[in-house]
Amino acid sequence: FLERGWRTPYIYQFQGFWCQPKEIQAILLFHKHFQARESDIILATIPKSGTTWLKALAFAILNRKQFPAFSNNHPLLVSNPHDLVPFFEYKLYANNQIPDLSKYPEPRTFATHIPFQSLEESIKKSNCKIVYICRNPFDTFISSWIYCNKLRAETLPPLLREDCFNMYCNGAIGFGPFWDHMLGYWKESLERPDKVLFLKYEDMKEDTSFHLKKLAKFLGCPFSMEEEKERVIEDIAKLCSFEKMKNLEVNKSGKSIMNFENRHLFRKGEVGDWMNYLSPSMVEQLTQVMEEKLGGSGLEFKLLS
Ligand code: A3P
């Protein structure tokens, strides 16, 4: 284990990735009890890469017939996306629970931060679908550092940027090393494109509609010509936009992931905010890590908008 974890004093290495004891306990239960169905949809991310956004978009796409994005009673207006698409490790199997997922409406839609290599076997082997959203490591680091400081127990001193940065570059971040996490899903998406859709936060910000079409098609519910004409895609993008979601009452006040406040999930939602925080030597160090760990994989990032 490693002293000086980001959120709590310690993090542990489990099956090659870093996490906390409560997470390990939930993951073990999940491994033991979860059984995938071919129709399941799993949204996977490393923390702070756009999980909340992906959950909102997937939910809005999948449920658009019942809940048109423009409707005044849309579930996303009153529920945080984490309540609509639950995490295996923070909700379903947390606190020693074994949920009954048999009556869950299909397609059952779940989320996880678990690396591909450590997913429960039936998820890996079946034809259920996985959507992964990835974000450039510079912004992901800053987003994680600021978020963890907001969640950190008051009795603990604040996390120093330099300390966290060194840990991040050494792989010690929740569910990291980030390169193993990204590469696990990246390689699978190249080998099995029908199983894993690999999205990037920066691309989604740049052309949300294009990626919504891609996502809907992958999920097996492509937008019809009529829907396109009726601007259904634009309505979904608007409903799930950072500005809209950040200002909803439910996201200003409630708690959806354990006892963490929803408002901390919405900070700036920008590409390139790292420029305001990282020194030239930090930029050089992280660039080197990325070259060393991701070089040759074909996985590349836009660092600025
Ligand atoms: P910043 O901290 O850079 O603002 P996650 O959902 O995986 O925890 O990721 C959190 C990051 O996604 C935060 O980034 C947050 O502001 C951003 N985010 C949350 N909701 C979003 C949305 N609807 N659209 C775009 N970005 C969003």
Boltz pocket constraint, residues with backbone or C-beta under 6 A from the ligand:
constraints:
  - pocket:
      binder: B
      contacts: [[A, 45], [A, 46], [A, 47], [A, 48], [A, 49], [A, 50], [A, 51], [A, 52], [A, 53], [A, 56], [A, 139], [A, 142], [A, 143], [A, 144], [A, 240], [A, 241], [A, 242], [A, 243], [A, 245], [A, 265], [A, 266], [A, 267], [A, 268], [A, 269], [A, 270], [A, 273]]
      max_distance: 6.0
